[in-house]
Structure formats: structure tokens, C-alpha cells
């Protein structure tokens, strides 16, 4: 395996990094976090640059990029703020589900609008009593003529309240079906009558917005069901691998940002007449942080390479990369706070934002406990 980037991949990385340096300034990021504002203008820059087209097939207006291209972009976006990756990733993952499971009419209608920036997309599965246990969800869709009528409640819906957003909603269309059967994926514009969105006040990742959603007799046409009625579980499974490996790359970008901040602070901050980074304890903290980032990035690239090659071992590699890098991001941010001391606890410094944002990484996109369970299952162990 060659771990060197191709010329095109190097150009991609450098172009995204320059664009983010230009538009996602520290002042801009702080304002979005403070005011809890969606990054509409930065999103427009991604559209203009063609980033949303990257992983989609050329026949639908995409660029035919690989999973390795995606992890490069994910790391660069998250190196400014993990919220930026989650904003970008949500639309990409939803669009790729339509590529895999949608009809030709759905692909032509929805993908054209998504890639042009006319619409955004978000995903909504979790409910008050159904988080990792997706099969327990109870939000229902009942057929009424040529429409489906949706009733229920969702929570922890990232980005659901953005302008022109289409919620990729998982609902129960057959209440008599056993466990995971009877689920369907329905595309629901967030401005339809009967939808109530309540923005939640979260500890971190405050830019893109996290919502609770209530559906009261919301009507959507039957053409908005993706993958066929009662086939929603297949839609969940087909998108997990690319979602988790790019999320891991996002955590790597976040950890890289923490390391850069902590290293510079350790060089600039003086105590007892010398930089604190010359103290062995601080230097070793930074050495460990850098080592974890390199280990995680290597795991991510290997897993992305396996996914691109349709290697049957990709699931195991992706799961390990997601598990390791999510916990490494949390560890890096905690260490960064310790290096910053009191300044890290001050809202005027950026380290506290990474400390807050990183904490969700071991919960979202499959908790660390779920990843360990999955790995145990792949070993042939039955865990309870």
C-alpha cells in the first residue's frame, strides 16, 4: 500500500486548506459558536468549489471521488471546526443513500438540487427511546391515498432546522413487523405544515444546530420514499461505512487543530523564565498527542483504502479507526486544556471549544461501546 497522496489528492488537500484558511477565520468560527449560527456563507463556498460533487458518480453531475478523497476533505474541514465537517457530511451521506437506493427519477430530482446548493439535507433517526437501538423507533408513516402521513417525535437531529433543508427521516411504516423490518426512509422538506422544530441548547457543536422535531399529520408524497417501503434498514446499513470513516477523519482534523494550538501555546507561554514546552511533562504530553494523531490517520487511510477496494475487511478496519480516533480526539482536547491551564477554561481561547466539541465524538455516529460490540461480533463473540 502506498501512503503517499497522488498529485490530484495533494492539490485537493491544499486547495481545501487554502479555502478554509481564507473563509473560516478564527473570528468567524468564534462568532458562529457564540451566536449558534449555521455557516450558510461557508456552505456556499463549498458548493462553488464543487466539494459536494466530489463523491458522487459523474452521471449525476459528480466528480467520482474515492473514500480516500473524502477523508482528505473531512480532515481539512474539521481542522477548523468539527461542526463544519458534520454540516458537509450530512448532505453527502444523505445524497449517497439516494444514489445507492433511489429510483432514477429520485436521483435526477434530488441530486441536482443538492449538488447545486438549492437544498440541504440532514438525517433524523434518534428518538427519546430509540438512539443506538434504531429498531425501537416509533415515529410512524401511514399510507393515505397517494401520500404518507407522518406522526411522532425525533431528537438529536443535527442541522434539521437549516434553510431549505430536506430531512432524511426514518419512520415505521409497518407497526406489526418484527424489530428492524417495517422501517422506511422518507424525504421530508422541513417547512411542510405540521412540522415543529425546537433548537436544543447543546454543550458543544453549536454552529450547525441540534433539534427536536415534532410531526403532526405531516403529508409527503409516496414518491419521497427512498429504497422502497419497509426497506429503511437497508438504507441505514449501506451508508454506515463511509459515514464512520469520514467521521474518524473529522476527529483527526479536530485533534490536529488541538495539537497545533497546544504546541504554539507551549512555545509562547513562559513560566519561571522559559517556555512551558521545555518542561518534560508538557513536552511528553505533546509527543503523545502527536503520536496518537499519526496512529489514527494511518488507521483511517488504511480503512479508506480497503473501502475503496471493496475489501471484505473494511468494516473491521473502519470500526477500529472510528473507535480509536474518536477517543484520541477527546484525549487530545483534555490534554490541550491541561496545557493551557486557566486560559483553556476561558471562553476567549479556542481550546475550550474543542474540549466541548470533542466530547460528542464517542457518542455520535455510533458510540464507542457500540463499536466495541461490533468488533466483538466480528471476532465471533456474542456480547450482551
N, C-alpha and C positions, 0 to 999 in steps of 0.2 A: 504494500500500500504506500502510495506517495502522499506525504502530508503537506507537500508544498502546494500553494494555490496556483491555479492556472493564471495566465495573463489576464483573461477576462474576469476571473474571480478577484484578482488583485485590483483591477480597475473598479469593479463593483464595490468592494470594501472601501477603497479610497474615496470614491465618489459619494457614497452614503455618508462617510465620516465627515467629509468637507461640507456637505449639505446640512448635516446636523450641527456642526460647529457654527455654521452661518446663521441658522434659524432658531436652533434650540439653545439659546444663550442661558447662562445661569440665572439671570434676572427674569427671563421668560419662564423658565421652569419653576422658579420660586413663586411667581405670580399665579401660575396655574394651580400649584399645590395650595397656596394660601386662599385663593378665591374659589377653588374647586371648579375650574373652568375646563371644558372639553377643548382639545387642541385643534380647532377647526382649521386655522390657517396653516399649521404644520401638516395636517392631513392633506390639505390642498397641494402642498409641496410634494408630498409622496405621490399623489396622483399625477402631477405634472412630470415627475421624474420617471414614472412608469413602474414604481415599486410594486403596485398591486398586480400588475400584469405578470410579474416575474415567474410565479409557479404555475401559471395556467397554460394549457395547450395553445399552440399557435392558431388552431382552427377556431378558437373562441376569442381571438384578439390578444392572447397572452404571448409570453416570451419563451415558454418551455423550459424554465429553470429547474434545477435539481434540488433535492433536500439540502445539499451542501451549500448551494446559493442561499437558501432560506436561512440556514443557521448563521451565515455571514451577516445577513441583513439584521437578523434578530439581535445578535450581539451588539452591533453598532447602534441600533435604536435604543436598546436598553442601557447602553453605556451612558446615556443622558438621563433616562428615567425608564424604569421597567413599565410604567404606565403607557409609554409610547409604544413599546412592543405589544402590549395587550390590546391597545387601540388598533394597531395594524393587523395583528394576528387574528383577531376576532373575525374581521371581514374576510380574510384569506381563507381561514378554516371553513367558514360557512360556504363560501363560494366553491371551494374544492369539493365539498359534500354534494353540491349541485352538479358539478362535473361528473362525479362518480355515480350518483344515484338519480339525477334528474332526467326528465324527458328532454328531447331536442328542443321542444317549444320552451320549456323552463330555462334551459341553458341560454338560448338566444335572448329571451326576455330579461332574465335577472342578471346574467353575467355582463351583458352590455352595459347595464346601468351601474353595476357595482364597479367595474373597471374604469368607467368614465367619471366616477365620483358623484353621480346623480343620486345614488343611495348609499347608505352604510348598512352593515349587517352585524348583529350580535347574536349570541346563543343564550338560551334560557332553559335549564333543566331543573336546577335545585328548587326544592320546596321546603317549607318548615319541617316536614317529616321525611323528606327524601333528598339526601345530599349525595354521598358516595353510593347509597342504595338507590340508583336511578329507577330500578324496577318498582319501587314503592310509590312513585309519583301518582297523584290523583287528579291533577288538572285534566278536565275532560273535554272532548270534542264529540258532539252528537250530530249525525247527518240530518239535515233538514232540506229536502229538495236538492238543489244544486249547490248548497252551501254547507259548511260545518259551523256549528255554534259552540263557542268555547266558554267554559266557566271554570274558575279556580284561582289559585294564587301561586306566584313564583317569588323567589327571593335570591339574593346574591347574583343578580343579573347585571353583569358588567357591561356598561355602555348602552344599556337599553333605552335610555332617555335622550340620546343624541338626535339632532335634527335629521329628518329623512331616513330614519333607521328602520330596518325590517328585522323583526325578532324571529330568529330560527327557534321555534318553540316546540318542545317535546310534550306531547299530550297523550292521554289514554283514550283510545278510540274503541276499545273492546274491554269493558269492565269485567267480563266473565273469563277473560284469558288468564292463563297462569303466568305469574311473575313477569318476565321480560317480554312476553308476547303481548300483543294488543297495544303497543306504543306506536305513535306516528309522529313524523316531523312535518310541521306546518309553518309556512312563511306568513308572518303577521305584521303588516306595517304598524308602527307604534302610535299612529294618530287615528286609528279606527275608533268609532263610537264604542263605548263600553270598556275601554282600557283606562285604568288609573295607575299612574307611575308615581312612586314615592321614593325620592332620593334619600339614601341612607347615609348617616354621618359615620364614616369609617375612620379607623386609626391611620391607615396609610392608603396609598394608591388612590388619591383623592381627585386626580385630574380627570380620568375617563368617566368616573361616576359609577356607583353600585346602587342597584334599585330593587325595590319590592314592587311587584306588578300584580294588579287585580284585574281579572277578566270577568265581565258581567254580560253574558249573552253577546259575545263578540262574534260577528259573522265574517267568514272568509270563504272565498270560492273554492270548490273542490280542486281546481287546478293548482292551488297553492300547497297541496300535499306532495312532499318530495319522497321518492322511493317507494311509493305505494302505501295504501292503508295497512296499518298493523306491521309495518316493516321498519319502524323507527329505531329498533335496537341495532339493526344492521348499519344504519346511518351513524349511530354513536360509535360503533366499533371501527368503522372504516377510517374515521378521522383521528383516532387517538394517537397513532404513532407519530404522524407529522406534527400534531399539536404538542406532544410531550417533548420531542427532540428540539423543536424550536423554542419551547418554553425553557428548556435547560440551557440553550444558548443565550436566552434573555437573562437568565440568572447569572451566567458567566459574564455578560456585559455589565450587569449591576455590580458584581463582585469586583470586576476590573476598575470600575469607577470608584468604589470604596478604597481599593488599593492605591489608586493614583492620589486620591485626596489624603489618605493617611500618610503615604510616603512623603508628599510635599510638606505636610504639616510637621512630620518628624524632622525634616531638614530645616524648616523655618523657625520652629518653636524652640526657644533657648531656656534652659534652666541650669543654674549653677555655672553659667558662663559658657555653655556649649549646647549644640542641638540635642534634643532628646533622642534622636535617632542614633546617636553614638552610644547610648546605653544599650548594653547587650540584651536586656529584656525586651526593649522596644524593637530592636533590630531583628530579634528572633521572631517576634510577632509578625513582622512584615515578611520575613523569609518564609514562614509557614503559610501566610496568606497567598503569597505569590505561587508557592508550590501547589496549593490546593487549586488555584485557578488554572494552572498548566495541566494538572491531572484531569480536571473537569473538562477542559477544552479538548484534550486528547480523546477522552471518552466520547464526547459529543461528536467529534469529527469521525471517529471510527463507526459510531452508531449511524450517523447520517450517510456515510459511505455504504454501510450494509443495507440501509433502507433504499438507497438509490439503486443498488444491485439486486433488490428483492431477495436478499439473503434471509433464509428462514430464522436465523439467529438474531435478526434485527430487533424483535420485540424485547428480548432479554437485554441486549445492549442499550436500547433506548431507556428501558426501565431503570437500569443501573445508573445511567447518565443523569436522568431526571432526579433520582433519589440523591445521588452524590452532590450534584451541583446546587440543588435547592438548599440542602443543609450547609453546603460550603458558603453560599450567599449569606445565610443567617449568621453563620460563624464569623464571616469576614466583617459584616456590619457591626456585630457585637464587639469584635476586636477593634474596629475603627473607632467606635465610641470610647473604648478604654484608652486608646492612644490620644484622642482629642481631649480627654478629661472633661472638665466643666464646659469647655467650648462645644463639645459634641452634644451636650444636653441643651444647648442654646439654639432657639429656633432661627437665629440669624446665620447659622452654619448649615451646610448641606448634609453633613453626616447624619443628623437626626432623621432626615427624610429617608435616607437609605435604610436606617435602622427600622423605621416604621414600614416602609415598602417591602423590605425583605421578609418580614415575618409571615406574610401570606404565602410565601413560595413553597413551604412544606405542607400547605393545606390545599391550594388551588391546583387544578389540572391533575388531580389525583394525589391524595395525601401521602406522606412518607410511609405511613402504616399500610396504606393500600398498595404502594409499590413493593414493600417487603412481602406482603401477602402474595402478590403476583409472582415475585421471584421465587418464593417458596413453592408455589404451584408449578412453576416451570421446572423445579427440581424434582417434582413428583411427590411433594409433601402436601398433605391435607391439613390446613390450619383453620382454626375456628376463632 
